[in-house]
Amino acid sequence: MAVVTAGVHVKADTGLSFRSYPAEDRVTVTIGDAYGEVTVFLPRPEIDRLAGVLAEARESLSVSAVKAAA
C-alpha cells in the first residue's frame, strides 16, 4: 500500500477543471497546470461531501471575520 500526501496552494491564476465520467458516476477534478497538478477522483457522493466541507471552510472564515470585528 502506498500513501501520498500533496499540498496545493490555489490562487487566482491556478487552473481548476473537471472531467465527467457519467457511465462510472464519477468525476475527476484537476487543480494546477502544466508545472504541477493534483487530480482528485470523486464518485458522486464524495462530490457532495467535498462541497459540504468547502462550504463549512468558507463559513468558518466568515465567522472568524465577524468575531474579529466585534
N, C-alpha and C positions, 0 to 999 in steps of 0.2 A: 504494500500500500504506500502510495506517495502522497504527501501533503505539501501544498504550495500556498504561500501567502503573498499577495501582491497589494501594493498600495497605489492609488491613483489620485492625483490632485486634479479635480475638474475645475477648469477656468472657463472664461467666456469663449475662448477660441478652441477649447477641447472638442474634438469630434465626438458626437453621440449619434448612434444609428442602431437600427434593429433589422432583423430578418425574420420573417414569419414562416413557420413550418406547419400549416394547418392540418395536414394528414397525421402529424405527430402531436398535435395540440400543444405546441411549444414555440418559443421564440428564442433568438439569441440577441443580446444587447451588447454592442461593442462600444467601449469607452476608449478614446485615444485616436491616434493617427498612424502614419507610416513609421514614425520613430519609436513607437511603443504603444501597445494597446492591450486591453483586457476584455475578454468576451465572457459574458455570463450566460449560461444556458438555463432557461426558465420554463418549466411546464406551467400551464395556465394557473393553477392555484398559487404558485410561487410568485407570479406576476402581481397578483392581488396582495400577497403578503409583503413583497418588496415595496409596492406603492404605499401600503399602510405604514411601514417603517419610515419611508421618506416623508410622509405627511406628519408623523409624530416628530421627526427630527426638525422639520420646518417649524412646527408649533412650539417646540422647546426653545427655539431661537426667539420667537415672538414673546413667549412667557418671560425669558431672561431679559428682553428689552423692556418689558413692562415693569419688571421688578427693579431694573436699574434706574428707570425714570422716576420711580416712586420715592 
